[in-house]
Amino acid sequence: MFKNYHKNEQFNFQMNRFLEVYQNENDVQEEVKQASLKLKDFESWYKVWFTLGKKRENKNEYAIASCYYQLAEFFLSEEDERKLPVYNLFKDTFYKSIDTSQMTFIQIPYENTFMPGVIIRNNKQTKKTLIIHGGFDSYLEELIRIVNLFEPLDEYQFVLFEGPGQGEMIRKKVPMISNWEKPVTAVLDYCNLIKADLMGMSLGGYLCMRAAAFEPRIEKVVAFDIMYSMNDAFKNKLDPKQYQFIESALKNGNEHQIDELLSKEAELNIDLNFKLSKGYAISNTHKPSELLKYISTFSLEGIEDKITQEVLLMAGTEDFYVPTNRLPFLINKLVNVKKLEAILYTERSGGAEHCQVGNKKLAFTDISAFLLKDR
């Protein structure tokens, strides 16, 4: 169940996202409730979660410590000297908290570097592969966590990876690219896969669909959730008149007006501040106007007819990144898919939030059913 921890929508979503597994543990919920009262800005956010992470780590409670450290790290800019140390604490406590005996960690060649990845097998007789990647701000470790949410899929091996602009690739200054078929092809080639299914999370809902349009080895595609355009997520919380001004200024070459407006707005707007700072990190841009031009390349417009696979589209009525009307819009655009399934989650059914945060188990039951159908 999605909880109302904090009045700030961005803070509240991230708390639900990373603490969902603890939603029925009373001691954690009480701790989080008290912590939420102290959250006022990015600095207080860092201090509160870091303190709780250290407290739990000192008790050897590594699983919850890793969640707290991940929260502490989340809003720190890449330039903040605390970013890497707390990121390393998050990873260290995370791997202390899980069984890695069924995991094979890999380094996938990509351009002049390597993408981090992991292969997870529940048994040695797997005949199918599901490749999973994240989106705007996910890490490999978050992908490992969600594998445990699948209904039994013993016939599948999972290949998870951090692509350009994600996780460790940010620290290598490898920017995210809109033509996501490039890293997906690298994964398929490295693993010697003739065919595989593909799932993308959050912005990955765009990335996986884009990859499928140009990589024929992909058979089934899961957009968890849908993301037709990255621009949707950027403008979703902006005043329509303000966004019209931004569009006009960008069209007329008045970048300085955009930079001044959005930089000033971000000083008081936590959601916008996060989107800009994280956007700069994944794109290697430095100004709002540069970031907006970069964002505009992440769209399915014009390539929808190239997607020919079996597709599962997932959406939530309360998604604060993706407008609900994108679901029927995208359904009508996918004219050449082999088979199309679409699920709209509501508050009544559960899973109404972005990526079904608050009830991801429900979503993964549906994903498992889609993958196993007609197999």
C-alpha positions in Angstrom: 0.0 0.0 0.0 1.3 3.4 -1.0 1.8 5.5 2.1 1.6 9.2 2.8 4.9 9.8 4.6 5.5 13.3 3.6 3.6 16.2 2.0 6.3 16.7 -0.7 5.4 14.4 -3.6 9.0 13.7 -4.6 10.1 12.9 -1.1 7.1 10.8 -0.5 7.5 8.7 -3.7 11.2 7.9 -3.0 10.4 6.8 0.5 7.7 4.5 -0.7 9.9 3.3 -3.5 12.9 2.2 -1.4 11.0 1.1 1.7 8.2 -0.8 0.2 9.5 -4.1 1.4 9.2 -2.8 5.0 5.6 -1.5 4.7 4.3 -4.1 7.2 7.2 -3.9 9.7 6.0 -1.7 12.5 9.4 -0.8 14.0 10.6 0.5 10.6 7.4 2.3 9.9 7.5 4.1 13.2 11.2 5.0 12.6 10.3 6.3 9.1 7.3 8.2 10.5 9.5 10.1 12.9 12.2 10.6 10.3 9.7 12.2 7.9 9.0 15.0 10.4 12.6 16.2 10.0 12.7 16.3 6.2 12.7 19.8 4.9 15.3 20.0 2.1 18.0 17.9 0.5 20.5 18.5 3.3 18.1 17.4 6.1 17.1 14.4 3.8 20.8 13.3 3.6 21.5 13.7 7.4 18.3 11.9 8.5 18.8 8.8 6.3 22.5 8.6 6.8 22.1 8.7 10.5 19.5 5.9 10.4 21.7 3.9 8.0 24.7 4.1 10.3 22.5 3.1 13.3 21.2 0.0 11.5 24.6 -0.9 10.1 26.1 -0.8 13.6 23.5 -3.4 14.6 24.4 -5.6 11.6 21.0 -5.0 10.2 22.4 -4.7 6.7 19.2 -4.9 4.6 17.4 -1.9 6.1 20.7 -0.1 6.5 21.3 -0.4 2.7 17.8 1.1 2.1 18.5 4.1 4.4 21.9 4.6 2.7 20.3 4.6 -0.7 17.9 7.2 0.4 20.7 9.3 1.9 22.6 9.1 -1.4 19.7 9.7 -3.7 19.4 13.5 -3.9 23.2 14.3 -3.5 24.7 15.8 -6.6 27.5 14.0 -8.4 29.8 16.9 -7.3 29.1 16.4 -3.6 32.1 14.8 -1.9 29.7 12.7 0.2 28.1 11.0 -2.8 30.6 8.3 -3.5 31.3 7.3 0.2 27.6 6.8 0.9 27.0 5.1 -2.4 29.7 2.6 -1.4 28.1 2.1 2.0 24.8 1.4 0.3 26.4 -1.2 -2.0 28.4 -2.8 0.8 25.5 -3.2 3.1 23.2 -4.4 0.3 25.5 -7.2 -0.7 26.0 -8.2 2.9 22.2 -8.6 3.1 21.6 -10.9 0.2 22.6 -14.4 -1.1 24.7 -14.1 -4.2 25.3 -17.8 -4.8 23.0 -17.8 -7.8 24.5 -14.7 -9.3 27.3 -14.2 -11.8 28.6 -10.7 -12.0 29.7 -9.6 -15.4 31.4 -6.7 -17.2 29.8 -6.1 -20.6 32.0 -4.4 -23.3 30.6 -1.1 -24.4 32.5 1.4 -26.5 35.7 2.0 -24.6 34.6 0.7 -21.2 32.3 -1.9 -19.6 28.7 -1.9 -18.3 28.1 -3.6 -15.0 25.7 -6.5 -15.0 24.6 -9.7 -13.3 23.2 -13.0 -14.5 20.7 -14.7 -12.1 19.7 -18.3 -12.6 17.2 -20.1 -10.3 18.3 -23.4 -11.9 20.7 -24.7 -14.5 18.0 -25.7 -17.0 16.9 -22.2 -18.0 15.9 -21.9 -21.6 14.7 -18.3 -21.7 16.2 -15.0 -20.9 14.7 -11.8 -19.5 17.0 -8.7 -19.8 16.1 -6.0 -17.3 17.3 -2.4 -17.1 16.3 0.7 -15.3 15.7 4.3 -16.3 16.5 7.8 -15.1 17.9 7.0 -11.7 18.1 3.3 -11.0 21.0 1.1 -9.9 21.8 -2.5 -10.6 21.0 -3.3 -6.9 17.5 -2.0 -7.3 17.0 -4.4 -10.3 18.4 -7.3 -8.2 15.8 -6.5 -5.5 12.9 -6.6 -7.9 13.8 -10.0 -9.4 12.6 -11.5 -6.1 9.1 -10.1 -6.8 8.5 -12.3 -9.8 6.2 -15.3 -9.6 8.2 -18.5 -10.1 10.0 -18.3 -13.4 12.3 -21.2 -13.1 12.7 -21.5 -16.9 14.1 -18.0 -17.1 17.5 -16.6 -16.4 17.7 -12.9 -15.7 20.3 -10.6 -17.2 20.4 -7.2 -15.4 22.6 -4.3 -16.4 23.4 -0.7 -15.8 23.6 1.1 -19.2 24.9 4.5 -20.2 23.9 7.2 -17.8 23.0 4.8 -15.0 24.8 3.8 -11.8 28.5 3.3 -12.2 28.3 4.5 -15.8 27.6 8.0 -14.6 30.9 8.0 -12.7 32.6 7.0 -15.9 31.0 10.0 -17.6 29.2 7.8 -20.1 26.0 9.7 -20.9 22.6 8.0 -21.4 21.6 7.7 -25.1 18.2 7.7 -26.7 19.1 4.9 -29.1 19.0 2.3 -26.4 19.3 -0.6 -28.8 23.0 0.0 -28.7 23.6 -1.1 -25.1 20.9 -3.9 -25.4 22.7 -5.2 -28.5 25.9 -5.2 -26.5 24.2 -7.3 -23.8 22.8 -9.8 -26.3 26.1 -10.2 -28.1 28.1 -10.6 -24.8 25.7 -13.3 -23.6 25.5 -15.0 -27.0 21.7 -14.7 -27.1 19.8 -15.5 -30.2 16.6 -14.3 -28.6 15.5 -12.7 -25.3 12.7 -10.8 -23.7 13.2 -7.3 -22.4 11.9 -5.2 -19.5 12.6 -1.5 -18.8 11.6 0.3 -15.6 10.4 3.9 -15.4 12.2 5.8 -18.2 13.2 2.3 -19.1 9.6 2.0 -20.4 10.7 4.3 -23.3 14.2 2.8 -23.5 13.0 -0.8 -23.9 10.5 0.1 -26.5 13.1 2.0 -28.5 15.5 -0.9 -28.3 12.8 -3.4 -29.5 12.1 -1.2 -32.5 15.7 -1.8 -33.8 16.7 -5.2 -32.2 14.9 -8.1 -33.8 16.3 -10.6 -31.3 13.9 -9.2 -28.7 10.6 -11.3 -28.6 8.6 -9.8 -25.7 8.7 -6.3 -24.3 7.5 -5.1 -20.9 7.2 -1.3 -20.4 7.2 -1.0 -16.6 5.7 1.6 -16.8 5.0 3.2 -20.2 7.1 6.3 -21.1 6.3 7.6 -24.5 8.6 10.6 -24.1 11.0 11.8 -21.4 9.6 15.3 -21.9 6.3 14.1 -20.4 8.0 13.5 -17.1 9.7 16.9 -17.2 6.6 19.0 -17.9 4.1 17.0 -15.9 4.5 19.2 -12.8 5.1 22.5 -14.6 2.4 25.1 -15.1 1.1 24.8 -18.7 1.7 28.5 -19.4 5.2 28.2 -18.0 5.9 25.3 -20.2 4.5 27.1 -23.2 6.9 29.9 -22.5 9.8 27.5 -22.3 8.9 25.8 -25.6 8.6 29.2 -27.3 11.9 30.4 -25.9 13.7 27.2 -26.9 12.2 27.4 -30.4 13.3 31.1 -30.8 16.8 30.4 -29.5 16.3 32.3 -26.2 18.2 29.8 -24.1 19.3 32.3 -21.5 15.6 33.0 -20.6 15.1 29.3 -20.0 18.3 29.0 -18.0 17.4 31.9 -15.8 13.7 30.9 -15.3 14.4 27.2 -14.4 17.5 27.8 -12.3 15.6 30.2 -10.2 12.5 28.0 -10.0 14.6 25.0 -9.0 15.8 26.8 -5.9 12.4 26.5 -4.3 11.0 23.4 -6.2 12.4 20.1 -4.9 11.0 18.1 -7.8 12.4 20.4 -10.5 15.7 20.6 -8.6 16.0 16.8 -8.7 15.1 16.5 -12.3 17.6 19.1 -13.4 20.5 17.9 -11.3 20.0 14.2 -12.1 19.4 15.2 -15.7 22.7 17.0 -15.9 24.4 13.9 -14.4 23.0 11.4 -16.9 23.5 13.6 -19.9 26.8 15.5 -19.2 24.9 18.8 -19.7 25.2 21.8 -17.5 22.3 24.2 -18.2 18.5 23.7 -18.3 18.3 24.7 -22.0 21.0 22.1 -22.9 19.2 19.4 -20.9 15.8 20.2 -22.6 17.4 19.8 -26.0 18.9 16.5 -24.9 15.5 15.3 -23.4 13.7 16.0 -26.6 15.6 13.1 -28.4 14.0 10.6 -26.0 10.7 9.9 -27.8 9.0 7.1 -29.6 7.5 9.5 -32.1 8.0 8.3 -35.6 9.2 4.8 -34.7 6.1 3.2 -33.2 5.4 1.2 -36.3 8.9 -0.5 -36.1 7.9 -2.2 -32.8 6.7 -5.7 -33.9 7.1 -7.8 -30.8 4.6 -9.0 -28.1 4.2 -6.0 -25.8 2.9 -5.4 -22.3 2.1 -1.8 -21.5 1.7 -0.8 -17.8 0.3 2.4 -16.4 -1.1 3.9 -13.2 -3.8 6.5 -12.8 -1.8 8.3 -10.1 1.6 8.3 -11.9 3.2 11.7 -11.3 5.6 11.3 -14.2 3.4 9.9 -17.0 0.0 11.3 -17.9 -2.7 8.6 -17.9 -3.8 9.5 -21.4 -0.5 8.3 -22.8 -1.8 4.7 -22.5 -4.6 4.8 -25.1 -2.4 7.1 -27.2 0.4 4.5 -27.3 -2.0 1.6 -27.9 -3.3 3.4 -31.0 0.3 4.0 -32.3 1.5 0.4 -32.0 0.0 -0.8 -35.2 2.5 -3.5 -36.1 2.9 -5.4 -32.8 2.5 -9.1 -32.8 0.3 -9.0 -29.6 -0.5 -6.2 -27.3 -1.6 -6.3 -23.6 -2.3 -3.2 -21.5 -3.0 -2.8 -17.8 -4.1 0.4 -16.1 -3.7 0.2 -12.4 -6.1 2.3 -10.2 -6.3 3.1 -6.5 -9.0 0.5 -6.2 -6.9 -2.3 -7.8 -3.7 -1.1 -6.3 -0.5 -0.1 -8.1 -1.8 3.3 -9.2 1.5 5.0 -8.6 4.5 5.2 -11.0 6.0 1.7 -11.5 3.2 0.4 -9.2 5.2 1.6 -6.2 3.3 0.5 -3.1 2.1 -2.7 -4.7 4.8 -3.9 -7.0 4.0 -7.5 -6.2 0.7 -7.1 -8.0 2.5 -5.7 -11.1 5.1 -8.6 -11.1 2.3 -11.2 -10.9 1.0 -9.6 -14.1 4.4 -9.4 -15.8 5.1 -13.1 -15.0 1.7 -14.1 -16.5 2.5 -12.1 -19.7 6.0 -13.7 -20.0 4.7 -17.3 -19.6 1.6 -16.9 -21.8 1.8 -19.0 -25.0 5.1 -20.5 -24.0 
